[in-house]
Amino acid sequence: MADRITALDILTEGKAWSPGQPSLIVLVGDDPFLARHVLSLIRDLLCPDEADRAWAWREFSGTEELDPRDVFDEAATVPLFGGATRAAVVREADAFVSAAREPLETIAQASRGRRGVVILEVKSFPATTRLAKAAAKSGLVIDVSVPPKADLARWLRVWAKAHHGVELAAATTQRLLERLGSSLGQVDQALQRLAAAIDPAARNKTVPPEWIDDIVASPQERTAWGMIDAAAMGRTDDAVAQLAQLLEAGENPIGISAQIASVLRRLSTAARLLSLPATTDRPAGVEAALREAGVAAWPKAMSQAKDSLAHLGPQRARRLPLWLLELDRSLKGEASRGLRARLALERFFCKMSGPAGPSTPAARPRGTRP
């Protein structure tokens, strides 16, 4: 069998993909969305008739006391009738793997024949173990985490079209990932809300990026994004008022800080790029720097980022990572809860208030030092 493949590639192919004839399949990773959908796809391929799934597909929980013989017997039983392939699935199977490593090594190396398949869902699967080597050689190992360098924007456009009937513009997927990150479960839920809000007569039209803020975001998310935009523009009163709404709604101060950091680090990166000497590969202007820093290219997002960067000025923008680090340490230390956490966030907003110095990234001539 081939070496480890990714769940993203498998889900892109859908039912055109085939798991082959392994005796052991191992799903490795920490993304529950990918693990759930890959398992569902494997079940559909091994047991295409829903009537067969009651006897052919059996799931066990690895967090309970589990006799390995029950799992192996379930997979080894040869069906008298029906064309479905038996599958014994162990969810959260890390402890099970440790307890049944030797028989699993034997199963991984064996030819399946008419027997069923054992499927393991684990968080880690070190490649140096004998079991991992056997599974990579004769079984099937699937990575159900999000690869660091994966082109999620491209993958999401394919997924949205195939599973939700929604055509996303490239800038729309960038906005979606910028707002929700790489948590594919949350992104998929957002796509469901987006699909439900679109008029069926307009399904063939490309969804513009501004719809993400208007339709996809929950009220709390819209409040958080508005708070960040207000703080970066120096509208401290607005930012503090929206912060109060989030805290009263039960939002975690550390989670709010993480959302703030995801936006402001891009502004800081753009400011650092613009401060590079003219002899280096410095971006040609503010917009180019913001794009290189990861800001979405659609007009509203770019305009907001340019205005925020102009307000902050080069010196404050470059100091943002230090301020964010100080805020993070404070929220995880002496200001971890209650009014102290709120005060720490308000103080952070105040650092961005007031006008910038006379030299902003937009105004500084190319080739001069900040």
C-alpha positions in Angstrom: 0.0 0.0 0.0 1.0 3.6 -0.4 2.4 5.6 2.5 0.3 8.0 4.6 -2.2 10.1 2.6 -4.2 13.1 3.7 -7.9 13.3 4.5 -8.2 16.5 2.5 -7.1 14.6 -0.7 -9.5 11.7 0.0 -12.5 14.0 0.6 -11.7 15.9 -2.5 -12.0 12.7 -4.5 -15.1 11.5 -2.6 -16.5 8.2 -3.8 -14.1 8.1 -6.7 -11.4 7.2 -4.1 -10.9 3.6 -3.1 -9.3 2.3 0.2 -8.1 -0.9 -1.6 -7.9 -4.2 0.4 -6.0 -3.5 3.6 -6.5 -5.5 6.8 -5.8 -2.4 8.9 -6.7 1.2 8.4 -5.3 3.9 10.8 -6.7 7.4 11.0 -4.1 9.6 12.6 -4.7 13.2 13.7 -6.6 15.7 15.7 -9.3 17.2 13.4 -12.7 15.6 14.4 -14.3 17.0 11.2 -11.9 15.2 8.9 -12.0 12.0 11.0 -15.8 11.9 11.0 -16.1 12.5 7.2 -13.4 10.1 6.2 -15.0 7.4 8.4 -18.3 8.1 6.8 -16.8 7.8 3.4 -15.1 4.5 4.2 -18.4 3.2 5.6 -20.2 4.2 2.4 -17.6 2.4 0.3 -17.4 -0.8 2.3 -21.1 -1.0 3.1 -22.9 0.8 0.3 -26.3 -0.8 1.2 -27.6 0.9 4.4 -29.4 -2.4 5.4 -26.0 -4.1 5.7 -24.5 -1.6 8.2 -26.3 -3.0 11.2 -24.2 -6.2 11.0 -21.2 -5.2 8.9 -20.2 -1.9 10.6 -19.4 -2.1 14.4 -17.9 0.8 16.4 -16.1 0.4 19.7 -15.0 3.1 22.2 -11.3 3.0 23.1 -12.0 5.0 26.3 -13.9 2.0 27.8 -12.6 -1.3 29.0 -12.3 -3.2 25.7 -11.2 -6.8 25.1 -9.2 -6.8 21.9 -10.6 -10.2 21.0 -14.0 -8.7 20.6 -12.7 -6.3 18.0 -10.7 -8.9 16.1 -13.5 -11.5 16.2 -15.9 -8.9 14.8 -13.5 -8.2 11.8 -12.6 -11.8 11.3 -16.2 -13.2 11.0 -16.9 -14.1 7.4 -20.4 -13.1 6.3 -22.6 -15.9 4.9 -24.6 -13.5 2.8 -24.3 -10.0 1.4 -21.5 -8.2 -0.3 -20.6 -5.7 2.4 -17.2 -5.8 4.0 -17.1 -6.2 7.8 -15.4 -3.3 9.7 -14.5 -3.1 13.4 -13.9 0.5 14.2 -12.1 1.6 17.4 -12.6 5.3 18.2 -10.1 7.1 20.4 -7.9 4.0 20.1 -4.5 5.2 21.5 -4.8 3.1 24.6 -6.2 0.2 22.6 -3.1 0.3 20.3 -0.8 0.1 23.3 -2.6 -2.9 24.8 -3.0 -4.8 21.5 0.2 -3.9 19.6 1.4 -7.4 18.7 -1.9 -8.8 17.3 -2.3 -5.5 15.4 1.1 -6.0 13.8 0.1 -9.4 12.7 -3.2 -8.1 11.3 -1.5 -5.2 9.5 0.8 -7.6 7.6 -1.9 -10.2 6.8 -3.8 -10.5 3.5 -7.4 -9.6 4.1 -9.0 -12.2 1.9 -12.7 -12.5 2.7 -12.1 -11.2 6.3 -13.1 -7.7 7.4 -11.0 -4.7 8.2 -9.9 -3.2 11.6 -10.0 0.6 11.6 -8.3 2.6 14.3 -8.8 6.3 15.1 -5.7 7.6 17.0 -4.2 11.0 17.9 -0.6 9.9 17.4 1.1 7.0 15.5 4.9 7.3 15.6 6.4 6.2 12.3 9.4 4.5 14.0 7.3 1.7 15.6 7.0 -1.8 14.0 3.2 -1.4 13.9 3.5 1.9 12.0 6.0 0.4 9.6 3.7 -2.6 8.9 0.7 -0.4 8.5 2.6 1.9 6.1 3.8 -1.1 4.0 0.7 -3.3 3.9 -2.1 -1.3 5.5 -3.5 2.2 5.0 -2.6 5.2 7.1 -4.6 8.4 6.7 -3.6 11.8 8.1 -6.8 13.4 9.5 -5.1 16.6 10.6 -4.9 19.8 8.6 -1.4 19.9 7.0 0.4 23.2 7.8 1.0 24.1 4.2 -2.3 22.9 2.8 -4.1 25.2 0.4 -7.3 25.3 2.5 -8.8 28.1 0.4 -8.7 26.0 -2.7 -10.0 22.9 -0.9 -12.9 24.8 0.7 -14.0 26.1 -2.7 -14.3 22.5 -3.9 -15.9 21.3 -0.7 -18.5 24.2 -0.7 -19.5 23.5 -4.3 -19.7 19.7 -3.9 -21.4 19.5 -0.5 -23.3 22.7 -0.1 -24.0 23.8 -3.7 -22.2 27.2 -3.0 -19.8 28.8 -5.4 -17.2 30.8 -3.4 -15.0 33.6 -4.8 -11.3 33.2 -3.9 -11.5 36.3 -1.7 -14.6 34.8 0.0 -12.7 31.7 1.1 -9.8 33.9 2.4 -12.2 35.9 4.4 -13.9 32.8 5.8 -10.5 31.4 6.9 -9.4 34.7 8.3 -12.5 34.9 10.4 -12.7 31.3 11.6 -9.2 29.9 11.2 -8.5 26.3 10.2 -11.2 24.7 12.4 -12.9 22.9 9.5 -15.9 21.9 11.7 -16.7 25.6 12.3 -16.1 26.5 8.7 -18.4 23.8 7.5 -21.2 25.0 9.8 -20.7 28.5 8.5 -21.0 27.1 4.9 -24.3 25.4 5.9 -25.6 28.7 7.3 -24.5 30.5 4.1 -26.1 27.9 1.9 -29.4 28.1 3.8 -29.5 31.9 3.5 -28.9 32.0 -0.3 -32.0 32.2 -2.6 -32.1 29.0 -4.6 -32.5 31.1 -7.8 -29.1 32.6 -7.0 -27.2 29.4 -6.3 -25.2 29.6 -9.5 -23.8 33.0 -8.6 -20.5 33.4 -6.9 -20.8 34.4 -3.2 -18.9 37.7 -2.6 -16.7 38.1 0.5 -18.9 40.7 2.2 -21.5 38.0 2.7 -19.2 36.3 5.3 -19.7 39.1 7.8 -23.4 39.6 7.0 -24.6 36.0 6.9 -22.0 33.5 8.2 -20.9 35.2 11.4 -22.8 34.7 14.7 -23.8 37.9 16.6 -20.8 37.3 19.0 -18.4 36.9 16.0 -19.7 40.1 14.4 -19.3 41.9 17.7 -15.7 40.6 18.1 -14.7 41.6 14.6 -16.3 45.1 15.0 -14.5 45.4 18.3 -11.1 44.6 16.7 -11.7 47.0 13.8 -12.7 49.8 16.2 -9.7 49.2 18.4 -7.2 49.3 15.5 -8.8 52.5 14.3 -8.4 54.1 17.7 -12.2 54.2 18.4 -11.5 53.0 22.0 -15.0 53.8 23.3 -16.6 51.6 20.7 -14.1 48.8 21.3 -14.6 48.9 25.0 -18.4 48.8 24.6 -18.3 45.8 22.3 -15.8 44.1 24.7 -18.4 44.5 27.5 -21.0 42.8 25.3 -18.7 39.8 24.6 -17.8 39.3 28.2 -21.4 39.6 29.4 -22.3 36.9 26.8 -19.7 34.6 28.4 -16.9 34.8 26.0 -13.5 33.9 27.3 -10.9 36.8 27.6 -8.1 34.5 26.3 -10.2 33.6 23.3 -11.0 37.2 22.6 -7.2 38.0 22.8 -6.5 35.2 20.3 -9.0 36.7 17.8 -7.4 40.2 18.3 -3.9 38.7 17.7 -4.9 37.0 14.5 -5.8 40.4 12.9 -3.2 42.7 14.5 -0.2 40.4 13.7 -1.0 40.9 10.0 -0.8 44.6 10.4 2.5 44.3 12.3 3.9 42.1 9.6 3.0 44.6 6.9 4.6 47.4 8.9 7.8 45.4 9.3 7.8 44.6 5.5 7.5 48.3 4.7 10.4 49.2 7.0 12.8 47.0 5.1 15.7 48.7 3.3 15.1 49.6 -0.4 17.9 47.1 -1.4 15.8 44.2 -0.2 12.6 42.7 -1.7 10.4 45.2 0.1 6.8 45.4 -1.1 6.1 48.2 -3.5 3.4 49.8 -1.4 1.0 49.4 1.6 -1.5 47.2 -0.3 1.2 44.8 -1.5 2.6 44.6 2.0 -0.8 43.8 3.5 -1.4 41.1 0.9 2.0 39.5 1.7 1.1 39.7 5.4 -2.1 37.7 4.7 -4.8 40.3 4.6 -7.7 39.3 2.3 -7.5 41.1 -1.0 -11.2 42.1 -1.3 -11.8 45.9 -1.2 -13.5 46.2 2.2 -10.9 44.2 4.1 -8.0 45.9 2.3 -9.5 49.4 3.0 -10.0 48.6 6.7 -6.5 47.3 7.0 -5.0 50.3 5.2 -6.9 52.7 7.5 -5.9 50.8 10.6 -2.2 50.8 9.6 -2.3 54.5 8.8 -3.9 55.2 12.2 -1.4 53.1 14.1 1.7 54.4 12.3 4.9 52.4 11.8 6.2 52.4 15.3 3.1 51.3 17.1 2.3 48.7 14.4 5.7 47.1 14.8 5.3 47.0 18.6 2.0 45.1 18.4 3.5 41.6 18.9 5.2 42.8 22.1 1.9 44.3 23.4 0.1 41.1 22.4 2.6 39.0 24.3 2.3 41.2 27.4 -1.5 40.9 27.1 -1.4 37.1 26.8 0.9 36.8 29.8 -1.3 39.0 31.8 -4.5 37.1 30.9 -2.8 33.8 31.8 -1.4 35.2 35.1 -2.6 37.9 37.4 -5.5 39.1 35.2 -6.9 35.7 34.4 -10.5 36.5 35.3 -13.2 39.0 36.1 -12.6 42.7 36.1 -8.8 42.3 35.9 -9.1 40.5 32.6 -11.4 43.2 31.3 -9.1 45.9 32.5 -6.1 44.2 30.7 -8.0 44.2 27.4 -9.1 47.8 27.8 -5.5 48.9 28.6 -4.4 47.2 25.4 -7.0 49.1 23.4 -5.8 52.3 24.9 -2.3 51.7 23.6 -3.8 52.0 20.1 -5.8 55.1 20.7 -4.7 58.6 19.7 -3.2 59.8 16.4 -0.1 58.3 14.9 3.1 60.2 14.4 3.7 62.2 11.3 5.2 59.3 9.4 2.8 56.5 8.5 3.6 53.5 6.3 1.4 55.0 3.6 3.2 58.3 3.6 6.8 57.3 4.0 8.7 57.6 0.7 10.3 54.4 -0.6 13.9 54.1 0.4 13.7 56.1 3.6 14.0 54.7 7.1 11.1 54.6 9.6 
